[in-house]
Amino acid sequence: MEHPPDRPAPRPEPSRPRLRPVLTGVFALALIVIGALSLPRASVQAISNCDVADLTVDTAEIDFLNLLNAYRVENALQPLTMSANLNRAASWMARDLAINDYFDHTDLLGRSAGTRIRDCGGAGSTGENIGAGTQRDTAQEQFDAWKASSGHNANMLYAGYRQMGIARYFYQDSTYRWYWVLDLQTTDDGTNIGGGSGATFTPTPTRTSTPTRTPTPSQTPTKTSTPTQTSTSTPTATSTPAPTATPCAATRADVDHDNFVSILDLSAVAGAFGQAVPPAPANFDQGNDGSISVLDLAAVAGQFGRSASSC
């Protein structure tokens, strides 16, 4: 089994808004576990150089959406919605990588990941993971490979992202046969077609053009969930740095600055519930969205009893 180095995109562009970190329990209660379903991608018009013939979402891509959102919820992060524009961008890139047999974030039109995502209707600051492998046709295999890589994992767990798009493409005559692309952005572009904490999905037939995995005589190693990276060109973690660090959750939750998250902090935020910022103090707004909501209370409650200097 042969795999290229999975690659996360370069550092996302600056000025990324920070999403509210939310308690695992809050989102775990709302998270819908989706079975082996698929859904149609919403029809969107590409801005330029982003035409894709097949815009359905297959079962494996739905599985990846579920895996990624469950992983984010486990880490007290907001689950992502699926953007039709990002799905179009990911589908275009996955096919281009496979058909033209290359492996890079810069496509053959010379566009970076961010430029290509904007050409397909995306918005805000962006990130991208790409991966490929002759035996990497399932969501679990690709998810595990990216999770095991610090750069890719940082992209999947960046709190600022609100939407994602995922695509895989199979081409028998390419070097790695299976190609995966995950595109992410900090702005909701208004083309939500699933995911998040309250989506309803309608089953549709899966994409029939995706072939069933068949063994290739030249590929003899046993399939594993986390294939060993064989390429010597595998980038280091610093090639895809995580977004700029922000104060840890306990520090932010200590709104009265006494170096300890207590009932006084929770009471202070609760007392400003429903207020805009200003007049409510800016540090009460844990999610930095201009108002005090239940998510700000949840963020403080989740750090209850912790020292502000513990992280």
VENQUI-V49109 format. One record per residue. RES is the residue in three letters. SS is DSSP state (H for helix, E for strand, C for the rest). PSI is psi in radians with two decimals (* if undefined). OMEGA is omega in radians with two decimals (* if undefined). Layout:
# VENQUI-V49109
[[RES/SS/PSI/OMEGA] [RES/SS/PSI/OMEGA]]
This chain:
# VENQUI-V49109
[[MET/C/2.31/-3.05] [GLU/C/2.41/-3.14] [HIS/C/2.46/2.98] [PRO/C/3.02/3.05] [PRO/C/2.13/3.00] [ASP/C/2.49/-3.08] [ARG/E/2.18/2.93] [PRO/E/2.74/-3.13] [ALA/C/2.86/3.05] [PRO/C/2.99/-3.10] [ARG/C/2.24/3.07] [PRO/C/2.72/-3.11] [GLU/C/2.73/-3.08] [PRO/C/-3.13/3.11] [SER/C/0.70/3.10] [ARG/C/2.22/3.07] [PRO/C/2.66/-3.12] [ARG/C/2.18/3.07] [LEU/C/2.72/3.10] [ARG/C/2.18/2.96] [PRO/C/2.28/-3.06] [VAL/C/2.55/-3.10] [LEU/C/2.48/3.11] [THR/H/-0.76/-3.09] [GLY/H/-0.62/-3.11] [VAL/H/-0.88/-3.11] [PHE/H/-0.49/-3.14] [ALA/H/-0.60/3.13] [LEU/H/-0.55/-3.06] [ALA/H/-0.31/-3.04] [LEU/C/2.26/3.08] [ILE/C/2.16/3.11] [VAL/C/2.07/-3.06] [ILE/C/2.34/3.10] [GLY/C/-2.69/-3.10] [ALA/C/1.30/-3.14] [LEU/C/2.88/2.98] [SER/C/2.82/-3.09] [LEU/E/2.72/-3.14] [PRO/E/2.49/3.02] [ARG/C/2.43/3.12] [ALA/C/2.55/3.14] [SER/C/2.11/3.12] [VAL/C/2.59/-3.13] [GLN/C/2.14/3.12] [ALA/C/2.52/3.08] [ILE/C/-0.86/3.10] [SER/C/2.49/3.05] [ASN/C/0.86/-3.10] [CYS/C/0.52/-3.12] [ASP/C/2.25/-3.14] [VAL/C/2.22/-3.10] [ALA/C/-0.68/-3.06] [ASP/C/1.86/-3.11] [LEU/C/0.39/3.02] [THR/E/2.81/3.07] [VAL/E/2.08/-3.06] [ASP/C/3.06/-3.04] [THR/H/-0.73/-3.12] [ALA/H/-0.62/3.13] [GLU/H/-0.67/3.03] [ILE/H/-0.72/3.09] [ASP/H/-0.71/-3.14] [PHE/H/-0.74/3.09] [LEU/H/-0.79/3.14] [ASN/H/-0.75/3.13] [LEU/H/-0.80/-3.11] [LEU/H/-0.76/-3.12] [ASN/H/-0.66/3.08] [ALA/H/-0.67/3.13] [TYR/H/-0.72/3.11] [ARG/H/-0.73/3.12] [VAL/H/-0.70/3.09] [GLU/H/-0.48/-3.13] [ASN/C/0.39/3.07] [ALA/C/0.64/3.11] [LEU/C/2.70/-3.13] [GLN/C/2.33/3.06] [PRO/C/2.75/-3.06] [LEU/C/2.61/2.95] [THR/E/2.74/-3.14] [MET/E/2.17/3.14] [SER/E/2.29/3.07] [ALA/H/-0.63/3.13] [ASN/H/-0.73/3.12] [LEU/H/-0.61/3.06] [ASN/H/-0.67/3.10] [ARG/H/-0.78/3.13] [ALA/H/-0.78/-3.13] [ALA/H/-0.70/3.14] [SER/H/-0.74/3.13] [TRP/H/-0.79/-3.07] [MET/H/-0.74/-3.13] [ALA/H/-0.76/3.11] [ARG/H/-0.73/-3.11] [ASP/H/-0.73/3.11] [LEU/H/-0.77/-3.08] [ALA/H/-0.89/-3.06] [ILE/H/-0.66/-3.10] [ASN/H/0.01/2.98] [ASP/C/1.01/3.02] [TYR/C/3.02/-3.07] [PHE/C/1.63/-3.08] [ASP/C/2.68/3.06] [HIS/C/-0.46/3.08] [THR/C/2.07/-3.08] [ASP/C/3.11/-3.05] [LEU/C/-0.11/2.99] [LEU/C/0.01/3.13] [GLY/C/0.21/-3.09] [ARG/C/2.43/2.98] [SER/C/2.98/3.11] [ALA/H/-0.78/-3.11] [GLY/H/-0.74/3.12] [THR/H/-0.76/-3.13] [ARG/H/-0.73/3.13] [ILE/H/-0.74/3.10] [ARG/H/-0.64/3.09] [ASP/H/-0.48/-3.12] [CYS/C/0.11/3.07] [GLY/C/0.07/3.10] [GLY/C/3.00/-3.08] [ALA/C/2.80/3.09] [GLY/C/-2.91/3.08] [SER/C/2.56/-2.95] [THR/E/2.85/3.03] [GLY/E/2.82/-3.12] [GLU/E/2.42/2.93] [ASN/E/2.41/2.99] [ILE/E/2.63/3.14] [GLY/E/2.78/-3.14] [ALA/E/2.75/3.11] [GLY/E/2.51/-3.08] [THR/C/-0.39/3.11] [GLN/C/0.62/-3.06] [ARG/C/1.05/-3.11] [ASP/C/-0.22/-3.11] [THR/C/2.69/3.12] [ALA/H/-0.70/-3.09] [GLN/H/-0.72/-3.14] [GLU/H/-0.80/-3.12] [GLN/H/-0.68/3.10] [PHE/H/-0.79/-3.13] [ASP/H/-0.67/-3.14] [ALA/H/-0.77/3.12] [TRP/H/-0.64/3.13] [LYS/H/-0.57/-3.11] [ALA/C/-0.14/3.14] [SER/C/2.19/-3.03] [SER/H/-0.72/-3.12] [GLY/H/-0.80/3.13] [HIS/H/-0.70/-3.14] [ASN/H/-0.68/3.11] [ALA/H/-0.66/3.08] [ASN/H/-0.77/-3.09] [MET/H/-0.46/-3.10] [LEU/C/0.29/3.10] [TYR/C/2.15/-3.03] [ALA/C/-0.38/-3.07] [GLY/C/-0.29/-3.09] [TYR/C/2.48/3.11] [ARG/C/-0.46/-3.09] [GLN/E/2.74/3.11] [MET/E/2.81/2.99] [GLY/E/2.48/-3.08] [ILE/E/2.45/3.10] [ALA/E/2.57/2.99] [ARG/E/2.68/-3.13] [TYR/E/2.37/3.13] [PHE/E/2.29/3.05] [TYR/C/1.98/-3.00] [GLN/C/-0.62/-3.02] [ASP/C/0.05/3.10] [SER/C/2.91/-3.08] [THR/C/-0.78/-3.02] [TYR/C/-0.12/3.06] [ARG/C/-0.99/3.13] [TRP/E/2.27/3.14] [TYR/E/2.33/-3.13] [TRP/E/2.49/3.06] [VAL/E/2.25/3.03] [LEU/E/2.07/3.08] [ASP/E/2.49/-3.03] [LEU/E/2.64/3.08] [GLN/E/2.73/-3.08] [THR/C/-0.23/-3.07] [THR/C/2.40/3.02] [ASP/C/2.00/-3.06] [ASP/C/0.06/3.06] [GLY/C/0.13/-3.12] [THR/C/0.75/-3.12] [ASN/E/2.22/3.11] [ILE/E/0.28/3.10] [GLY/E/3.01/3.10] [GLY/E/-2.77/-3.09] [GLY/C/-2.70/-3.06] [SER/C/0.04/-3.10] [GLY/C/0.61/-3.10] [ALA/C/2.60/3.03] [THR/C/2.32/-3.05] [PHE/C/2.45/3.08] [THR/C/2.11/-3.12] [PRO/C/2.44/3.02] [THR/C/2.83/3.12] [PRO/C/2.49/3.12] [THR/C/2.85/-3.11] [ARG/C/2.12/-3.05] [THR/C/-0.24/-3.10] [SER/C/-0.19/3.13] [THR/C/2.04/-3.07] [PRO/C/2.73/3.00] [THR/C/2.46/-3.12] [ARG/C/2.27/3.06] [THR/C/2.45/-3.11] [PRO/C/2.53/3.07] [THR/C/2.30/-3.08] [PRO/C/-0.59/-3.08] [SER/C/-0.22/-3.11] [GLN/C/1.64/-3.06] [THR/C/-0.39/-3.11] [PRO/C/2.57/3.12] [THR/C/2.47/3.11] [LYS/C/2.37/3.06] [THR/C/2.78/-3.10] [SER/C/-0.38/3.11] [THR/C/1.41/-3.08] [PRO/C/2.56/3.10] [THR/C/2.36/3.11] [GLN/C/2.12/-3.06] [THR/C/-0.31/-3.05] [SER/C/2.44/3.12] [THR/C/-0.12/-3.12] [SER/C/0.20/3.13] [THR/C/2.14/-3.10] [PRO/C/2.71/3.05] [THR/C/2.95/-3.12] [ALA/H/-0.48/-3.09] [THR/H/-0.20/3.13] [SER/H/-0.33/3.07] [THR/H/1.29/-3.07] [PRO/C/2.57/3.04] [ALA/C/2.76/3.11] [PRO/C/2.77/-3.11] [THR/C/2.31/-3.08] [ALA/C/2.52/3.06] [THR/C/2.86/3.12] [PRO/C/2.54/-3.08] [CYS/C/2.87/-3.03] [ALA/H/-0.68/-3.13] [ALA/H/-0.68/3.11] [THR/H/-0.77/3.13] [ARG/H/-0.64/-3.08] [ALA/H/-0.33/3.14] [ASP/C/1.28/-3.00] [VAL/C/-0.38/3.12] [ASP/C/0.10/2.99] [HIS/C/0.70/3.07] [ASP/C/0.25/3.06] [ASN/C/0.37/3.13] [PHE/E/2.32/3.14] [VAL/C/1.94/-3.03] [SER/C/-3.08/3.12] [ILE/H/-0.42/3.12] [LEU/H/-0.69/3.10] [ASP/H/-0.78/-3.13] [LEU/H/-0.71/3.14] [SER/H/-0.68/-3.13] [ALA/H/-0.78/3.14] [VAL/H/-0.70/3.13] [ALA/H/-0.61/3.14] [GLY/H/-0.36/3.14] [ALA/C/0.18/-3.07] [PHE/C/2.29/3.10] [GLY/C/-0.14/-3.13] [GLN/C/2.67/3.02] [ALA/E/2.89/3.08] [VAL/C/2.03/-0.23] [PRO/C/2.98/0.24] [PRO/C/-0.29/3.13] [ALA/C/2.51/3.13] [PRO/C/2.48/-3.09] [ALA/H/-0.61/-3.09] [ASN/H/-0.17/3.01] [PHE/H/-0.45/-3.08] [ASP/C/1.42/-3.04] [GLN/C/-0.55/-3.11] [GLY/C/-0.04/3.08] [ASN/C/0.73/3.14] [ASP/C/0.19/3.00] [GLY/C/0.06/3.11] [SER/E/2.83/-3.13] [ILE/C/2.06/-3.05] [SER/C/-3.13/3.14] [VAL/H/-0.45/3.11] [LEU/H/-0.56/3.05] [ASP/H/-0.70/3.08] [LEU/H/-0.72/-3.13] [ALA/H/-0.65/-3.14] [ALA/H/-0.72/3.13] [VAL/H/-0.75/-3.13] [ALA/H/-0.58/-3.13] [GLY/C/-0.33/3.13] [GLN/C/0.14/-3.05] [PHE/C/2.30/3.11] [GLY/C/-0.07/-3.11] [ARG/C/2.62/3.01] [SER/E/2.45/3.13] [ALA/C/-0.33/-3.14] [SER/C/0.14/-3.07] [SER/C/-0.26/-3.14] [CYS/C/*/*]]
